[in-house]
């Protein structure tokens, strides 16, 4: 209320004083047209009077904006206020949505990097050629293996063990067992024999890491092996992450 009174008084004073000043200038100019100080008087009174008229115009517009009189003006002001508020809310919601989408995208990217191994060479265990590149996904209850245009699913409840072994470790088991290939076969089946025999044939051995999954197939133990290169750290995290409570019960093997 005080603001309204101040604006109204300011308008009234600026209008009255401004108009009186302009009338005074007009009177002096008409009464003494040849007087030498007429121009000076007109300027000294007229310019402030014009400024007061400008001030009145500004105050009048502000008064009309802040204190509309008609119902239509009040409704228009409320609509504009509501529209501005809704726009601000939409902008806020949009920013929040974009922020959440970016956060979700980062989570998905992180999840994808943690749960996927890409372009891993297949060694043995699947109906794929040796060296076929595969993508492996660590799901909630299974491994999904994509390779050779096929999708393979291995349920965790069938898996008994996941490990990473080097060719050197497999070779030691291979050459220390009676019959050579027997040791490798017992350790990792045909996969162990393949890797162990290959390592034995080489005079200069480069260290190679293999991700080996042991699982139950048709009531027998079987193995799937992949060569792990630059994704060794992630593969090791899979080994550490695998929950033994999800694993199948191993078989009794007579040696």
C-alpha positions, 0 to 999 in steps of 0.5 A: 500500500505504501508503494502505491501511495508513493508512486501516486504522489510522485506522479502527481507532483511530477505532472503538476510541477512539469505542466506549471513549468511549461506554462510559465515558459510559455507565458514568459515567451509570449509576454516578453518575446524580445527580452534578452533573458527570455531564452535563459529563463525558458531553458532553466525552467523548461528543461526541468519541466520536460524531465518532470513530464518524462518522470511522470510518464515512467511513474505512470507506466510503473503504476499501471503495471504494479497496480492495475485497476481493471479486472481485465488488467488484473487477470492479464497480470495474473496470467502473465505471472502464472505463465512466467512461473510455469516457464521457469518450472518447465525450464527447471524440470528440463534441466533436471531431466537432462541432468538425470539422463546424463547421470543415467548415461554415465551409469549405463556406460560404467555398467557396460564397461564393467559387465562386458568384455569385447573382442575376446578370442575364443580358444575352445569349448564352444562350436566356434573356430579357434580365434573367433572374436566374441563379446561376453556379457556378465548378466544378473544370472548368466553369461551371454556370449556373442560370437560367430553370429550366435548367442550362447547363454550359460546360467550361473547355476551351471558354473562351478568356477571361473579363473584366469590361468597363464599358459605357463601354469597350464604347461607346468600341469601338462608336462608334470602329469603322466602321459602329458595330455592326460594332465592337461585334460584332467585340469581343463579338459581338451582346453587344457590339453590344447593350451598345454600342448601348444606351450610345450612345443614352443622354445620361447614362450610369451606369457598369455592369459586365459579366462576359463569357465568351468561348468556342468554340461549334460551331467559332466564337467566342461570348460570354455576358454578365451584368451585375455589381452588388454582386458585382463583387469576386467576379467580378474574383476569378474573372477573376484565378483563371481558369487560361489553361492550361485555356482553348481555343485562340482562332480566327484572325479576318480583319478 
